C-alpha cells in the first residue's frame, strides 16, 4: 500500500512538472495559448490521439479549428496526436507573429511534413534560401516556356464545351481536373505525358496520395487502416519511381520544351531534393490550379454581372488578338476575380509553420518546435476585414486594404506561394479563353457544398451550363 502511494505521488508530481514544462507561464504575464489539450497525451495511451477524435467528429481540420476558435478565442492550442499545435485565427495575431521560416512557404512546408519530406525545413539557412530560389525560378520558367501549351489545352477544353448541346450540363470538377492534370504533367515532366494513358496512370496515383493527404493524415485515420496505408505507400512509390525515371532521362539533355524538372536538374540540387520538389509541384500545383479553375468558373456562372464585366475587360485588352503572357498582366479585373475566388471559396483553409525559436503572440508563449497553424479560411471571410463578406464581389479588391489582407495570408506579393502563382496563370488562361466564346450559366436548384481539406473542393460534382456567344 505504501509502495502504491509513493508511486501515485511520484506520478502526480511528474505529471505536474510535465504540464508546467509544456504550458510555461512567465513572470511577465505570458502563458501558453488556451485549448482543450492535456499533457496526459504523452503518457496515458487512451489520450495519445490527442484531439484527433474531435477533428474526425467535426468533419475536417478546418471545421474543428473554426469551432476551437469560437470557444477559446482568436488564439488557441490543441493536440494533433502527441504534438502540440498553436492556431492563429485573426489577422491582427497573424500580423503580430514573425515567421522564423522566412524562406519557407507555409503550404509547401505542411505538405512536405505530411509526405515525410524533411529536407529544407532546418539546417543551413543559406542552403534553404538557394533551394527556394531554384524552386521559384523553376515555376517562373515553366510558366514562360509552357504558356503556349496551356493555351492549346484551354482551347481544346472550350472546343469540347462548344460541341455540347445547350441543354447539356458541364461537369466542372471532371473537366478542370483533367485540364490541370494534362497541363501540370506536361509542364513538369515533358512531352512523354502527351500520351493520355500516361496521364491516366499518373492521375490514379496522384488521386490516391492526395485523398489521404487531404483526410487520412489530417484526422489520423490513415495509420489505423493497414489496407489504406498499403494502398497509399504503393501509390507514393509508383509516383516517385516515375519522377526518378523522368529525372534520369532528362538530366544533361537539351530540349525545345523547358519543363519544371529541367530547371531543378540545372539547379545544383541533390537527387532527393529534385524528387521532393517535383513531387510537391506535381501534387499541389495540380490540385490548387484545378480547384481555382473550378470555383472561379462556378462563381462566374452564378454572377452574370461579374461575368459580363470580365468579358468587357478581356474584349478591351485583347480585341481579336491572341492571349499572351504580357497581355495577361493587363487583365486586372480577372486577377480580382481570382482573388475573390480564393477568399470566398477559402481555397486553402489552413497553413502551417514551424516555430523554430520560442516566441510569443498576444502575450501567449509559442514554445520552440511547435507547429503553428494559421486558420486561413475564416480569415478570408473575416467580417471585420471584408464588408458584405459572404457575397462574391471582385470589386472589393479595388481597395488596397483588401489586397493587403490577402497578401498577409500569403496569396499575393512577396508571400505568394509558387504553386498558386502557377495556378493563377492557368486559371486566367482558362477564364479568358472560355469567356471570349461562351456564356456560363448556373444549374437551377444546385447547391454546391465545400469539402475542407488542404485545398477546398466541391463535396460533389459541380455543374454549369454553357451557351455560345453571338
C-alpha positions in Angstrom: 0.0 0.0 0.0 2.8 2.4 0.9 4.6 1.5 -2.4 1.5 2.3 -4.3 1.1 5.6 -2.5 4.7 6.6 -3.3 4.2 5.6 -6.9 1.0 7.7 -7.1 2.6 10.7 -5.6 5.6 10.5 -7.8 3.4 10.1 -10.9 1.3 13.2 -10.0 4.4 15.3 -9.3 5.9 14.1 -12.7 2.6 15.0 -14.4 2.5 18.5 -12.8 6.1 19.1 -13.9 5.2 18.0 -17.4 2.3 20.4 -17.5 4.4 23.2 -16.3 7.0 22.4 -18.9 4.5 22.1 -21.8 2.5 25.1 -20.7 5.1 27.6 -19.4 3.9 30.6 -17.5 6.4 33.5 -17.3 6.7 36.3 -14.7 6.0 38.9 -17.3 2.4 37.5 -17.6 2.9 35.4 -20.7 1.2 31.9 -20.8 0.5 29.2 -23.3 -2.4 29.5 -25.6 -5.7 28.2 -24.2 -7.2 25.0 -25.6 -8.6 21.5 -24.8 -5.2 19.7 -24.8 -3.8 17.9 -21.8 -0.3 16.8 -21.1 -1.6 13.2 -20.4 -1.5 12.6 -24.2 2.2 11.9 -23.7 1.9 9.3 -21.0 -1.6 7.7 -20.9 -2.4 5.6 -24.0 -6.2 6.4 -24.3 -5.3 10.0 -24.7 -2.4 9.6 -27.2 -4.6 10.5 -30.1 -4.9 14.0 -28.6 -7.7 15.9 -30.3 -7.7 13.7 -33.4 -11.1 12.2 -32.5 -12.5 15.7 -32.2 -11.2 16.5 -35.7 -12.9 13.4 -37.0 -16.2 14.2 -35.3 -16.4 17.7 -36.6 -15.7 16.6 -40.2 -12.4 18.2 -41.0 -9.4 20.0 -39.5 -10.8 23.3 -40.8 -14.2 22.8 -39.2 -12.5 21.7 -35.9 -10.4 24.9 -35.9 -13.4 27.1 -36.5 -15.2 25.6 -33.5 -11.9 25.7 -31.5 -11.6 29.5 -32.1 -15.3 30.1 -31.4 -14.7 28.5 -27.9 -11.2 29.7 -27.0 -10.8 32.9 -28.9 -8.5 34.1 -31.7 -5.5 32.1 -30.4 -5.9 28.5 -29.2 -3.9 25.3 -28.9 -4.7 21.7 -29.4 -3.0 18.3 -29.6 -2.5 16.7 -33.0 -1.8 13.2 -31.8 1.1 13.8 -29.3 2.2 17.0 -30.9 1.2 20.4 -29.5 -0.2 22.8 -32.1 -1.0 26.5 -31.7 -3.6 28.1 -34.0 -4.0 31.7 -35.0 -7.4 32.8 -36.1 -7.2 36.6 -36.6 -5.4 38.9 -39.0 -4.0 41.0 -36.1 -2.4 38.0 -34.5 -1.1 36.8 -37.8 0.4 40.3 -38.4 2.0 40.2 -34.9 3.6 36.8 -35.4 7.0 36.9 -37.0 7.6 33.8 -39.1 11.1 32.4 -38.3 11.0 30.4 -41.5 11.2 33.4 -43.9 12.5 31.1 -46.7 9.7 28.6 -46.3 6.2 28.7 -47.9 3.7 27.5 -45.2 1.6 25.4 -47.6 4.7 23.7 -49.1 6.1 23.2 -45.6 2.9 21.5 -44.4 2.7 19.3 -47.5 6.3 18.2 -47.1 5.7 17.4 -43.5 2.7 15.2 -44.4 4.7 13.4 -47.0 7.6 12.8 -44.7 10.0 15.1 -46.7 12.1 16.9 -44.1 14.9 18.4 -46.2 14.7 22.2 -46.4 13.0 22.6 -43.0 16.0 23.2 -40.9 19.8 23.4 -41.1 21.7 25.8 -43.3 19.6 28.9 -43.9 21.7 29.8 -47.0 21.0 26.4 -48.5 17.3 26.7 -47.8 17.2 30.1 -49.4 19.1 28.9 -52.5 16.8 25.9 -52.8 13.7 28.2 -52.6 15.2 30.4 -55.4 15.7 27.4 -57.6 12.1 26.3 -57.0 10.7 29.8 -57.7 12.9 30.1 -60.8 11.6 26.7 -62.0 8.0 27.9 -61.6 8.6 31.1 -63.4 10.5 29.5 -66.3 7.8 26.8 -66.6 5.1 29.4 -66.9 7.0 31.2 -69.6 8.0 28.2 -71.7 4.7 26.3 -71.3 2.3 29.2 -71.9 1.5 28.0 -75.5 0.9 24.5 -74.1 -1.6 25.7 -71.5 -3.3 27.9 -74.2 -3.6 24.9 -76.5 -5.2 22.8 -73.8 -7.6 25.6 -72.8 -8.7 25.9 -76.5 -9.3 22.1 -76.6 -11.5 22.4 -73.4 -13.5 25.2 -74.9 -13.9 23.3 -78.2 -15.3 20.4 -76.2 -17.8 22.6 -74.4 -18.8 24.2 -77.7 -19.7 20.8 -79.1 -22.3 20.3 -76.3 -26.0 21.0 -76.8 -27.0 24.0 -74.7 -29.3 21.8 -72.6 -26.3 19.6 -71.6 -24.7 20.3 -68.2 -20.9 20.6 -67.9 -19.1 18.6 -65.1 -16.7 21.3 -63.9 -14.7 19.1 -61.5 -14.1 16.4 -64.0 -13.1 18.7 -66.8 -11.0 21.1 -64.8 -9.1 18.3 -63.1 -8.4 16.8 -66.5 -7.2 20.1 -67.8 -5.0 20.7 -64.8 -3.5 17.2 -64.8 -2.6 17.4 -68.5 -1.1 20.9 -68.0 0.9 20.0 -64.9 2.3 16.7 -66.1 3.5 18.0 -69.5 4.8 21.3 -67.9 6.6 19.4 -65.2 7.8 16.2 -66.9 7.7 16.9 -70.6 6.1 15.6 -73.8 6.1 12.0 -72.7 2.9 12.9 -71.0 1.1 13.8 -74.2 0.0 10.2 -74.1 -3.4 10.1 -72.4 -2.7 6.7 -70.9 0.4 8.1 -69.1 -1.7 10.9 -67.7 -4.4 8.4 -66.5 -1.8 6.3 -64.7 -0.2 9.3 -63.1 -3.6 10.7 -62.0 -4.5 7.3 -60.4 -1.5 7.5 -58.1 -1.9 11.3 -57.7 -5.5 10.9 -56.5 -4.7 8.0 -54.2 -1.9 10.1 -52.5 -3.9 13.3 -52.3 -7.1 11.7 -50.9 -5.0 10.5 -47.9 -3.1 13.8 -47.6 -6.4 15.6 -47.6 -8.1 13.4 -45.0 -6.2 10.4 -43.7 -3.2 12.4 -42.4 -5.3 15.2 -41.0 -7.5 13.0 -38.9 -5.0 10.3 -38.1 -7.2 7.6 -39.7 -4.6 6.5 -42.3 -2.2 4.9 -39.7 -5.1 2.9 -38.3 -6.0 1.2 -41.6 -3.4 -1.2 -42.9 -5.2 -1.6 -46.2 -5.4 2.2 -46.9 -1.8 2.7 -45.7 -0.6 -0.1 -48.1 -2.5 1.5 -51.0 -1.1 4.9 -50.2 2.5 3.6 -49.9 2.3 1.8 -53.2 0.9 4.9 -55.0 3.6 7.1 -53.5 6.3 4.7 -54.5 5.0 4.4 -58.1 4.7 8.1 -58.4 8.3 8.6 -57.1 9.6 6.0 -59.5 8.0 7.9 -62.4 9.6 11.2 -61.3 13.0 9.5 -60.8 12.8 7.9 -64.3 12.0 11.3 -65.9 14.8 13.0 -64.0 17.3 10.3 -65.2 16.1 10.6 -68.8 16.2 14.4 -68.9 19.4 15.0 -66.9 22.1 16.6 -69.1 19.9 16.7 -72.2 18.6 19.7 -74.1 15.0 20.0 -75.2 13.0 22.5 -77.2 10.4 22.5 -74.3 11.9 23.5 -71.0 9.9 22.0 -68.2 9.9 22.2 -64.4 12.1 19.1 -64.0 14.8 20.6 -66.3 15.2 23.7 -64.2 15.5 21.7 -61.0 18.2 19.5 -62.6 20.1 22.6 -63.6 19.9 24.0 -60.1 22.7 22.0 -58.3 20.2 20.1 -56.1 20.6 16.6 -54.8 18.6 13.8 -56.4 16.5 13.7 -53.2 15.7 17.4 -53.4 14.8 17.1 -57.1 12.4 14.3 -56.3 10.8 16.1 -53.4 10.4 19.4 -55.2 9.0 17.8 -58.4 6.6 15.7 -56.2 5.4 18.8 -54.3 4.8 20.8 -57.5 3.0 17.9 -59.2 0.7 17.3 -56.3 0.0 20.8 -55.1 0.2 22.5 -58.4 -2.5 20.3 -59.9 -5.0 20.4 -57.0 -4.7 24.2 -56.4 -4.9 25.0 -60.1 -7.9 22.7 -60.7 -9.9 24.0 -57.8 -9.1 27.6 -58.6 -10.5 27.0 -62.1 -13.5 25.1 -60.7 -14.5 27.7 -58.2 -13.9 30.7 -60.4 -15.9 29.2 -63.2 -18.7 28.3 -60.8 -18.8 31.8 -59.2 -18.8 33.4 -62.7 -21.8 31.2 -63.7 -23.7 32.4 -60.6 -22.9 36.1 -61.2 -23.9 37.4 -64.6 -22.8 41.0 -63.8 -19.2 39.9 -62.9 -19.1 37.6 -65.9 -20.0 40.4 -68.3 -17.6 42.8 -66.7 -14.8 40.3 -67.2 -15.9 39.8 -70.8 -15.7 43.5 -71.4 -12.2 43.7 -69.9 -11.0 40.7 -72.0 -12.5 42.2 -75.1 -11.0 45.6 -74.4 -7.5 44.3 -73.7 -7.3 41.6 -76.3 -9.7 42.6 -79.0 -9.3 39.9 -81.7 -5.6 39.4 -80.8 -4.4 36.1 -79.2 -3.8 35.9 -75.5 -0.1 36.3 -74.5 1.7 36.3 -71.2 2.3 40.0 -71.5 -1.4 40.8 -72.1 -2.3 38.6 -69.1 -0.7 41.1 -66.8 -3.1 43.8 -68.0 -6.2 41.9 -67.0 -6.6 43.5 -63.6 -10.3 42.6 -63.1 -9.5 39.0 -64.0 -6.9 39.0 -61.2 -9.5 40.4 -58.8 -12.0 37.6 -59.8 -9.3 35.1 -58.8 -8.5 36.9 -55.6 -12.2 36.9 -54.7 -12.5 33.3 -55.6 -9.7 32.4 -53.2 -11.4 34.4 -50.5 -14.9 33.2 -51.0 -14.0 29.5 -51.6 -11.4 29.6 -48.7 -9.2 27.8 -51.2 -6.6 26.7 -48.7 -8.3 26.6 -45.3 -5.2 26.1 -43.2 -1.5 26.5 -43.5 1.3 25.5 -41.1 4.6 27.0 -39.9 7.2 25.5 -37.7 8.2 27.7 -34.7 11.9 27.1 -34.7 12.5 29.5 -31.8 10.4 30.2 -28.8 8.2 33.2 -29.3 5.1 34.9 -28.2 1.9 36.3 -29.7 -0.7 38.3 -27.8 1.2 37.6 -24.5 0.9 33.8 -25.1 4.0 31.6 -25.4 4.6 29.6 -28.5 7.2 27.0 -27.5 10.1 26.0 -29.7 9.4 23.5 -32.4 5.7 23.8 -32.0 3.6 23.6 -35.2 1.8 26.9 -35.8 -1.4 26.6 -37.8 -2.9 29.7 -39.5 -6.7 29.3 -39.9 -6.9 31.0 -43.3 -10.5 30.1 -44.2 -12.2 32.2 -41.5 -9.6 35.0 -42.1 -10.5 35.2 -45.8 -14.2 35.7 -44.8 -13.5 37.9 -41.9 -16.4 40.2 -41.4 -14.2 42.8 -39.8 -11.9 43.0 -42.8 -14.3 42.5 -45.7 -17.6 44.2 -46.0 -20.6 42.0 -47.2 -18.1 39.2 -46.6 -20.4 36.4 -47.9 -21.0 38.0 -51.2 -18.8 37.2 -54.3 -17.6 40.7 -55.2 -14.3 41.0 -57.1 -14.5 44.8 -56.9 -13.7 44.7 -53.2 -10.1 44.2 -54.4 -10.1 47.7 -55.8 -9.5 48.6 -52.2 -5.8 48.5 -51.3 -6.6 47.4 -47.7 -8.3 44.2 -49.1 -5.3 43.5 -51.2 -3.0 43.9 -48.2 -5.1 41.4 -46.1 -4.9 38.8 -48.9 -1.1 39.4 -49.1 -0.8 38.8 -45.4 -2.5 35.5 -45.9 0.1 34.5 -48.5 -1.8 35.0 -51.7 -0.1 37.9 -53.4 3.0 39.9 -53.2 6.2 38.6 -51.6 4.4 35.8 -49.7 2.5 34.3 -52.6 3.2 30.5 -52.8 4.8 29.4 -56.1 2.1 26.8 -56.8 -0.6 29.5 -56.5 1.3 31.7 -59.0 1.2 28.9 -61.5 -2.4 28.3 -60.7 -3.3 32.0 -61.3 -1.7 31.8 -64.8 -3.6 28.6 -65.6 -6.9 29.9 -64.3 -6.5 33.3 -66.2 -5.9 31.4 -69.4 -9.0 29.2 -68.9 -11.2 32.1 -67.9 -10.1 34.3 -70.8 -10.4 31.5 -73.3 -13.8 30.5 -72.1 -15.3 33.9 -71.6 -14.4 35.1 -75.1 -16.5 32.3 -76.7 -19.1 31.2 -74.1 -21.5 32.4 -71.5 -21.7 30.4 -68.3 -25.0 29.7 -66.6 -25.9 28.2 -63.2 -27.8 24.9 -62.9 -31.1 25.5 -61.3 -31.6 24.3 -57.7 -28.0 23.1 -57.4 -26.3 23.6 -54.0 -22.5 23.1 -54.1 -21.1 22.3 -50.7 -17.5 22.8 -49.8 -15.2 20.0 -48.7 -12.4 21.3 -46.5 -9.1 19.6 -46.8 -5.7 21.0 -47.6 -7.4 22.6 -50.6 -11.1 23.3 -50.6 -13.0 21.4 -53.3 -16.7 20.8 -54.0 -18.1 17.9 -52.0 -19.8 16.5 -55.1 -19.6 17.3 -58.8 -20.3 21.0 -59.6 -22.3 21.5 -62.8 -22.8 24.5 -65.0 -24.5 25.2 -68.4 -22.8 27.0 -71.3 -24.1 28.9 -74.4 -22.2 30.2 -77.3 -21.6 34.0 -77.5 -23.1 35.6 -80.7 
